[in-house]
Amino acid sequence: MRDKATKVVLVGCPNVGKSAIFNYLTGNYVAVSNYPGTTVDVSTGYFKQGRQSYVVIDTPGMYSLIPLTEEERVTRLLLSQQRPDIVVHVVDAKNIRRMLALTIQLIDAGLPVILILNIMDEAQNMGMIINAQLLAEMLGVPVVATSVVNKVGLKALKNGISQYTPVAPRKISLSEEAEQAITKISALLNHSYSFSKRITAVLLLQGDTIVGDIAQTEETWPEIAAIIDAIAMKHNNNLDALVAIEQQVIVDTIVAKVVRYVSSAQQPLRSVAAWLGTITRESITGIPIACLVLYFGLYQFVGKFGAGYLVDYINNGIFTPIINPIVENGVAAYIPWEWLRTLLVGEYGIFTMGFRYAIAIILPIVGTFFLAFALLEDSGYLPRLAMLVDSVFRYFGLNGRAVIPLTLGLGCGTMAVMVTRTLESRRERLLATFLLTLTIPCSAQLGVVLALLSHNVTCVIIWGSYMLLIFAGVGWLNAKIFPGTRSVFYMEIPPLRIPFTANVIKKAYTRMTWYFMEILPVFIITSILLWVGDYSGLLSSLIYQVEPAMSLLGLPAEVAQTFLLGFFRRDYGAAGLYDLTVAGKLNDAQLLTAAIALTLFVPCVAQFAVMVKERGLGTSLLMVTAIILLAFGSAALVYNLLKLVVI
């Protein structure tokens, strides 16, 4: 009997069913965390087969061992550093020709590979018949055919993992010229590269910087470089393409032998799915569909239902009338010190603000978002949405992936900053975070602002146009100022599918639990800091310091408190404007000016806390400083222009 857990790592391209397989294997024993030194999420789970325990790691999507994105880099590092006992490579069976190249790379790397041909039901519907046994013989590794949605092959998959015995895979050779270079380079390698010398030599030929940095410290580097330069000169310094082409030739040879096609009558449901898949990709039809999906899926479901109804019900229907009084009475009865009572249940108390914000305000938003996101993810719609907006976002230094966090910001800016983790580069995460923080109002604030301005259509048009102008102008300018270039946008476009209910619920629950455990300490710390500011009188001093700035905007001094409230929660600030308007202290010009300033003003304390966690304190403070200047500068400009016209 083995005395330690077997480490199983799942790898594969996005949208091939890795998460569904991971959920099947691990059940409820799942933890999500950032890979050390990165902001990329890696899921870890556990299962037992007989008396043997297994640790299962679900990695970010990967197309090749040569990483182009941070997600691919993390998977590459994980494979090299974690030393897995089994690498389960999951591929989409109907796209086997495009995905087997990574299988060959993993085999060449000396990794213990099991190949999973998933989504076999769709491949069969297309008339594909794949000889898994012959494929296993040609590659020299176990091959298992599965369809997670239909629960086919899952027992064979688990048995394949539990019964896996390392074997020497077949050598899959490139051209004679390439093999000679690989042999010579391999003989000159002395350092540890984690992977086999063969794949290290191949990666060096392809110009991989990770192994290249190590290889340059070899005493034999001049000889290695000479071999690479010699073959590169023969092929116009395009060795990466040369190796990729040769690997694809090998893949085509294998596919020609193991795959055959038969005529297949299209099922009506499949015909509808194919039609929907087409119209969601085309700009003319796809953009209106995208607007509907974003409106109902994120704005209405996450923004209105999650951030509106659920937050209102839990906060005002459960916490305020029931839970808060119980806790406050208990604290009053058992804690004699006033300062400690206010720390726990005061206006900025650990419970009344920290726990309440996390449970009653953030958790419903996070839960509905993760549910909506999992539905869009499992349906295969997200890649289509990203593809549609890519041509516009390029002007802001972003690519299509940024549509998710930016749209989510209309529901909750706090969650949206977290989701910027899905963007490839640090530059894009910074750009998206700044645009989110400056120009995207959360649903709660947006609803109150629109309600305040709705009595005057001109005010609404000016406010909306100005927000779009600032978004486009600041986005374009930042794209020019921030160093670096936009990352290459490429994404697998899977067919549209009916989401797998169990998988959607499992994904949403796991992510929601992980997020809550991660954000709760941040909220508690923030509550303590605010309590210190209130107890020491620092908050009152801040309000006093802001009051003179109101005169520059043509606003009464009372609006200063509104901006401070807006930092605690965006709709609190907007509600403060409502009270001032009802009291007759703001005319339409002042109301519009205040609405513009408040919309552009600093993020709420929850969003700021997450910004600090994701982007760092220095970067967050720099962003907030720029936002304050832009918010008050813009509001002053608008007010002075409004004085020239009558609204």
BELWOCOR-V787189 format. One line per field, one symbol per residue. burial: # if it has 24 or more other ideal C-beta (glycine too) atoms within 12 Angstrom, else .. Layout:
burial->???
//
This chain:
burial->.....#####################...#.#..#..##########.....############################.#.###########################################.###.#..##.############..###..##.###.#....#..#.#...#..##.###.##...################.###..#..#..#..#..##..##......##.###.##..##..##..##..........#..#..##..##....#..##..##..###.########.###.##...#....#..##..#.........##################################################.##..#######################################################.##.....##.###.##..##..##..##..#...##.#.#######.##..##.#######.###.###.###.######..#....#...#..#..##..####.#####################.##....#.############################...##..##.###.###.######..#....#
//
